[in-house]
């Protein structure tokens, strides 16, 4: 089966901005892979870091199970994401294990730096997937098939300074919203944290509202996720666009890309 890997910063990030598209691919025979780089250990006002990390690991594993995705354990801690050689090598090992032809990751500019650093790590790991002289941790053999990288929308469809961000295309996720909600609901510990830290009194409803905002921006769908394809240099062929091809009947183009 063709393979798609989602690389996100924290437990629940995939469910907020990537899960619907993944589920649409799953329904078309794609193999799903689920990887949060950070452990979620700082995401609580009630649990200590060790207990919080253990709780969030269990929740993320359950979310991946509900998505029918292969789960990869976190390799770092919240607020300690950085562009380091060690993290690069470890993320690259996961990319090579999955042999993904599509990698989904955060927007290069997002509301918090953990997201931005993980985006950079994911992009570099994708770039190095076929470099035999780049050593991963643990060692994993490279693969040489093309990899196409797509960036999700930033949280709220806005930059950190409030400008609206429009993608290359929107994917209709209305038919899988119930499964997207179920996957996010597995992260039960986030109800208290998101309410106290970010004023999200219902984290599932917040996700529904974000999907509806994306759908409204698309001009066509009730619920949507947006994607920007990264340029092909070093990753794939110039005309490779496997996400668009796989879901061609479920998407609408947004702003045209510059020629």
N, C-alpha and C positions, 0 to 999 in steps of 0.2 A: 504493500500500500504506500502511496505517497505520504510524506511525513511533514507535519508542521510543529514547530517548537515556539512556545510563548515564553519569553524571558522578561520577568518583571521584578520590581524591587521587593515588595512586601506581600505577605499573605493577604488576599482579597483584591489586589491590583488587577490581576488577570480577569477576575469576575466583573470588575467595574467597566473595563474598556476594551476587552479582547474576547471574552468568553462567547458572546453571541456568534461572532464570526467563526470561532473554532467549532462550535456546535453545528453550524451550517456545513462546515467542511466534514465533520464527523459523519453527518447524515449522507455525505456523498462518498464515503469510503476512505477518508483520510485518517491516518494514524496521528493521534494527538499526544503532545508532550508538554508537561507543565512544570515550570521551574521558577521559584522565587529565590532570588539571590540572598536576601536578608531574612532573618529568622522571626521578625516581629516582636522581639523581646522587650522593646521599649514601648509597645503599644498598649499600656494599661496604667491606670491610676490606682488600681487595687491589688494587682499581682506583682510579685517580684520578678526580676528578669529571667531567672531560670524557670520558674513556674509558668510565666507568661509564654516563653519560647516553647515549652513543652505543650501547652494548651493550643497554641497557634499552629504548631506542627500537626497535631492531631486533626485540627479543623481543616487545614490545607489538604491533608491527605484525603479527608472525607470529600472535600470539594472536588478534588481531582477524580475521585471514584465516581462521583455523581456525573462528571463530565465524560467518563470513560477514557481518561487520559493517563498516561504513564507519568508518575510523580518522581521528581528529583529533589533531594533534600537541600535546604539552604546551606550556604557556605560562609556567611558573615552575619554581622549584627546590624540592627537598625542604626542609622545615623553614623555608621562607620563605612558606608560605601565610598569608595575612592578608586581612581584609576591607577591601580597598582599591578605590578607584574604577577604577583601571586593570584589575585582575583582574576586577572585576565587568563592565566593558564588554567584555572579551575573552571571558568565559564566555557572556555574553548574545549575542555574535555567533554562537557555535557553536549555541546553542539556536535562534536564528532560522534558521540555515542548515539545520538538520535538520527544522524545522517539526514537532517532536515533539508527539504528543498525550499521551504518558506520559514523565515524567522519573523515573529511578531514581537515588537518591543515598544518601550515608551516613546513619547515625543522627545526630540532632542532638547526642547525647552518646555519645562513643566513647572508645577507649582512648588516642588521641593527637590533638593539636590540629590537625594538618594535615587529618584527617578532618572535624573539626568546622567548621573554616573553609571547607573546600570545600563542605560541606553548606550553609552559609549563602550562599555564592556561587551555588550551584546554585538555591537557593530564590529568591533575589533575581532571578537571570537569568530564571527561569521567570515570575516576577511581571511582569517588564518586557518579556515577549515581544511584547505588543501595545501598547506605549507608543511612539507615533511621535516624541515629543519626547525620548526617551531615546536618545542616540547610542551606538552600539556601535563597537568597534575590532576589525577594520575595519568600516566602515559596512555594515549589512545591514538590509534593509527588514523591518519588523515583520510578524507574521501574527496573525490574530485568532481563530483556532479555540481552543477550550478546551485547557488543559494541566493534567493532574493529576499531582501530585508524590507519590511513594512513598519512604519511608525504609526502607532495609535494616536488618537486625539489626546491633547492634554486634558487634565481634569477640568471640567467646566467649559471645554471648547475654547479656552482662553489662555493667553500667555500669563505669566505672573504679574504683569502690569496691566492686564485687562483687555488686551486686543483680542478680537475674535480670530480663531484659527480655522481655516477651511481646508479640508483634505483634498486629495485627488479624486476620491470616490467614496460613496457611502454604500454600506451593505445593509440590506433589509434583515432585521433580526426579530421581527414581530412573531414569527412562527416558533421561535425557540426561547421567547422571553420567560416562559414558565420554568424552563430548565436553567436558564441563566439566574433567575431569582433563587431557585433551589440551591444552586452552587454557592451563591453569595451567602445565603442563609446558613450555610455550614459554619461560617465564621461568627459564631454566636458571641464570642468574647468582645467583638468590635462594637456591639450595641452600646455598651457603657462608655468605651473609649472615645468613639467618634462623637457621641453626645457631649461628653465633658470637654474634649479637646477642640472640636471643630463645629459644634452646634448642630450636628446631624442627629435629630431626634429619632429618625428611622433610617438606618443605613441602607436597607433594601429599598425603601421609597426614594431615597436620594438617587440610587442607581437607576430606578425606573424613570425618575424625572430627567436624569442626564440622557438616557436613551431616547426619551421623548423630545428633548431639546435637539438632539442630533437628528432625529427623524424630521423635526420641523425645519431644521437647516437644510436638509436634503431636498425639501420641496415636494417629496413624494411619499415617504414612509412614515408610519406611526412610531416606529422605534428603529434606531439605526446605530451603527458604529462606523466611524470614518477612518480612512487609511491613506497614508502618503507612502509611495514607493520610493525607496532610496535609489540613487543613481547606481548604475550597474558596475562601474569601474572596480575591478578586483573581485566581484561577487558572482556575476552571472553574465549572460549574453545581453547585448544592448536591447533586444526586443523581448526578453523574458519578462513575463508578468503573470505568474501562475495563479496568484490570488484572484486577479481580475478574470482569468480564463475559467477557473474552477467555479466561480459564483457569478458568471456573466449575466444570468437571468435574475439575479437578486441585487443588482447594484445600479446606481445612477452616478454618472460623472458629475463632479462639482466644477470648480474653476479649471479651465484648460491650462495645461502645463506650457511653459514657454518653449518655443521651438529652438 
